[in-house]
Amino acid sequence: MAQNISQKDLKTILVAFDAKLQILLNEQTRLKWEMKDLKEKNQVLKEENARFKAEYQEIKKKHRQLERDFNRSRFFAKIVTNKLTPTGGISELKEVIDHYIQDIDAVILKLKQTL
């Protein structure tokens, strides 16, 4: 089973093997650099994702607050609609709103005094 390989053939085989090995080593080096680059990009994307999540939570929180405010404004609109009279108009509405504000200020003052 032992083949007689000439020294010249053996040298040719070794040169070919060395060339293939060098190609593989170069490919390994290239892949290592590519992997390093991808890890860095992945880290940047993770940080960006965390920022987006935080921003999303903040927007969600603001949205909930706006919904509550909107629901209050609908309630306010009902009060205003109920208080409007055909003859009073805007001036009467302003007086009613001013009265509500004075009532709220009085309640706040009483709360401050009790604390």
Secondary structure, 3 states (H helix, E strand, C coil): CCCCCCHHHHHHHHHHHHHHHHHHHHHHHHHHHHHHHHHHHHHHHHHHHHHHHHHHHHHHHHHHHHHHHHHHHHHHHHHHHHHCCCCCHHHHHHHHHHHHHHHHHHHHHHHHHHC
